[in-house]
Amino acid sequence: MFEGNFGLGSVRTEQIKRTARELIRRFPDRFSNNFEENKRMVSILTQGITTKVRNEIAGYVTRLCAGMQTVSSSNETAEESEEDEAE
């Protein structure tokens, strides 16, 4: 039915997403947009998970952190342009 790569994203289970969001909520200062650092932190903060699950959680944390930085930088740019227009 589906042949070839259609550019679809990877599917993550709700458990992966829930765990990643909970880790970011509890420890927001320990994560960044660096996958290797996030992988190490997930390994330290969680116990009893497989390597695959750890990597999936770290990847989702990295994606969420990168998205938050993009949103915050676009908000800063919008605020700066509003200040320039006010002057």
Backbone as CSV, one residue per row, in Angstrom:
resi,resn,N_x,N_y,N_z,CA_x,CA_y,CA_z,C_x,C_y,C_z
1,MET,0.825,-1.189,0.000,0.000,0.000,0.000,0.869,1.253,0.000
2,PHE,1.772,1.371,0.970,2.668,2.526,1.021,4.044,2.077,0.585
3,GLU,4.528,2.628,-0.478,5.859,2.297,-0.944,6.690,3.568,-0.993
4,GLY,7.930,3.477,-0.568,8.810,4.631,-0.602,8.675,5.487,0.642
5,ASN,9.480,6.506,0.688,9.501,7.425,1.820,8.691,8.661,1.462
6,PHE,7.629,8.909,2.201,6.767,10.043,1.937,7.042,11.208,2.883
7,GLY,8.168,11.149,3.609,8.511,12.242,4.507,7.667,12.278,5.767
8,LEU,7.091,11.166,6.129,6.288,11.135,7.333,7.190,11.137,8.554
9,GLY,6.732,11.769,9.620,7.528,11.827,10.842,7.478,10.526,11.606
10,SER,8.345,10.417,12.583,8.355,9.207,13.390,7.209,9.265,14.395
11,VAL,6.658,8.125,14.699,5.550,8.038,15.639,6.119,7.701,17.008
12,ARG,5.759,8.494,17.984,6.203,8.236,19.342,4.983,7.867,20.172
13,THR,5.166,6.917,21.057,4.050,6.511,21.900,3.749,7.597,22.920
14,GLU,2.559,7.531,23.462,2.154,8.511,24.469,3.036,8.410,25.708
15,GLN,3.524,7.215,26.022,4.409,7.039,27.178,5.694,7.854,26.998
16,ILE,6.268,7.823,25.811,7.494,8.575,25.530,7.230,10.064,25.698
17,LYS,6.154,10.540,25.095,5.822,11.968,25.164,5.527,12.405,26.597
18,ARG,4.757,11.598,27.314,4.390,11.940,28.687,5.628,12.001,29.578
19,THR,6.510,11.023,29.439,7.725,10.986,30.247,8.618,12.180,29.920
20,ALA,8.775,12.493,28.642,9.619,13.623,28.244,9.065,14.943,28.780
21,ARG,7.759,15.144,28.647,7.153,16.390,29.154,7.286,16.497,30.668
22,GLU,7.135,15.369,31.362,7.268,15.367,32.827,8.697,15.695,33.252
23,LEU,9.684,15.136,32.570,11.082,15.441,32.891,11.380,16.923,32.667
24,ILE,10.884,17.476,31.574,11.110,18.901,31.305,10.400,19.754,32.343
25,ARG,9.202,19.349,32.750,8.468,20.114,33.763,9.206,20.102,35.102
26,ARG,9.741,18.943,35.480,10.424,18.830,36.772,11.837,19.414,36.767
27,PHE,12.547,19.251,35.665,13.952,19.652,35.597,14.211,20.510,34.353
28,PRO,13.609,21.682,34.245,13.750,22.467,33.012,15.165,22.964,32.755
29,ASP,15.949,23.167,33.788,17.297,23.717,33.618,18.323,22.646,33.243
30,ARG,17.943,21.388,33.243,18.903,20.311,32.956,18.909,19.864,31.494
31,PHE,18.000,20.399,30.682,17.898,19.958,29.291,18.174,21.105,28.338
32,SER,18.666,20.743,27.141,18.962,21.739,26.107,18.603,21.136,24.757
33,ASN,19.073,21.754,23.676,18.807,21.193,22.358,19.960,20.298,21.895
34,ASN,20.777,19.811,22.833,21.879,18.894,22.544,21.449,17.471,22.911
35,PHE,21.321,16.612,21.899,20.819,15.252,22.116,21.706,14.452,23.056
36,GLU,23.028,14.525,22.893,23.938,13.729,23.713,23.826,14.092,25.194
37,GLU,23.743,15.384,25.500,23.586,15.812,26.893,22.234,15.361,27.445
38,ASN,21.200,15.493,26.630,19.864,15.076,27.066,19.808,13.569,27.303
39,LYS,20.500,12.816,26.479,20.528,11.358,26.638,21.158,10.999,27.977
40,ARG,22.231,11.681,28.326,22.894,11.430,29.602,21.978,11.788,30.778
41,MET,21.282,12.928,30.670,20.397,13.358,31.753,19.207,12.414,31.904
42,VAL,18.633,11.960,30.797,17.515,11.015,30.871,17.974,9.742,31.549
43,SER,19.176,9.298,31.233,19.716,8.084,31.836,19.882,8.254,33.344
44,ILE,20.315,9.424,33.771,20.511,9.692,35.204,19.171,9.818,35.921
45,LEU,18.207,10.497,35.310,16.948,10.821,35.982,15.920,9.695,35.961
46,THR,16.090,8.736,35.072,15.137,7.625,34.997,15.874,6.317,35.278
47,GLN,15.130,5.334,35.731,15.739,4.040,36.010,14.889,2.941,35.403
48,GLY,15.559,1.882,34.963,14.851,0.719,34.472,14.287,0.849,33.073
49,ILE,14.871,1.710,32.240,14.387,1.818,30.868,15.442,1.273,29.917
50,THR,14.994,0.818,28.773,15.916,0.271,27.786,16.628,1.400,27.054
51,THR,17.688,1.044,26.369,18.455,2.032,25.606,17.595,2.683,24.532
52,LYS,16.767,1.910,23.864,15.905,2.448,22.812,14.922,3.470,23.380
53,VAL,14.292,3.136,24.490,13.326,4.051,25.107,14.042,5.306,25.601
54,ARG,15.227,5.145,26.207,16.003,6.306,26.661,16.290,7.242,25.500
55,ASN,16.713,6.679,24.366,17.038,7.501,23.201,15.802,8.180,22.627
56,GLU,14.664,7.486,22.633,13.439,8.101,22.138,13.013,9.263,23.031
57,ILE,13.111,9.081,24.343,12.769,10.161,25.280,13.718,11.335,25.084
58,ALA,15.018,11.062,25.004,16.004,12.126,24.818,15.778,12.857,23.501
59,GLY,15.424,12.132,22.451,15.146,12.766,21.167,13.937,13.669,21.230
60,TYR,12.897,13.238,21.908,11.698,14.070,22.033,11.962,15.281,22.910
61,VAL,12.739,15.103,23.980,13.124,16.233,24.834,13.905,17.258,24.001
62,THR,14.824,16.775,23.174,15.622,17.664,22.327,14.725,18.436,21.374
63,ARG,13.771,17.753,20.794,12.841,18.413,19.865,12.013,19.471,20.589
64,LEU,11.522,19.156,21.786,10.733,20.123,22.550,11.571,21.335,22.946
65,CYS,12.803,21.103,23.365,13.683,22.207,23.755,14.012,23.095,22.561
66,ALA,14.267,22.499,21.417,14.560,23.273,20.211,13.344,24.101,19.825
67,GLY,12.154,23.543,19.970,10.930,24.275,19.666,10.707,25.428,20.613
68,MET,11.025,25.232,21.892,10.863,26.310,22.869,11.833,27.442,22.578
69,GLN,13.060,27.123,22.158,14.030,28.165,21.837,13.596,28.943,20.609
70,THR,13.010,28.275,19.632,12.536,28.946,18.430,11.410,29.905,18.774
71,VAL,10.479,29.465,19.607,9.359,30.308,20.004,9.855,31.503,20.807
72,SER,10.769,31.286,21.758,11.251,32.391,22.577,12.053,33.379,21.744
73,SER,12.832,32.908,20.776,13.604,33.833,19.948,12.691,34.613,19.022
74,SER,11.610,34.012,18.531,10.689,34.750,17.672,9.913,35.779,18.486
75,ASN,9.605,35.474,19.750,8.947,36.443,20.613,9.866,37.624,20.890
76,GLU,11.160,37.354,21.130,12.111,38.433,21.368,12.244,39.320,20.144
77,THR,12.268,38.723,18.954,12.367,39.489,17.717,11.139,40.354,17.534
78,ALA,9.957,39.830,17.838,8.729,40.602,17.708,8.720,41.772,18.684
79,GLU,9.201,41.542,19.910,9.247,42.612,20.895,10.228,43.703,20.473
80,GLU,11.379,43.307,19.920,12.358,44.285,19.472,11.809,45.122,18.328
81,SER,11.085,44.510,17.394,10.542,45.258,16.271,9.445,46.198,16.736
82,GLU,8.676,45.802,17.746,7.653,46.697,18.306,8.300,47.893,18.969
83,GLU,9.435,47.683,19.673,10.134,48.785,20.322,10.695,49.746,19.271
84,ASP,11.217,49.207,18.161,11.758,50.037,17.095,10.669,50.878,16.467
85,GLU,9.469,50.313,16.294,8.373,51.049,15.694,7.877,52.150,16.641
86,ALA,7.972,51.929,17.948,7.508,52.904,18.927,8.431,54.136,18.957
87,GLU,9.694,53.954,18.571,10.635,55.069,18.634,10.491,55.931,17.460
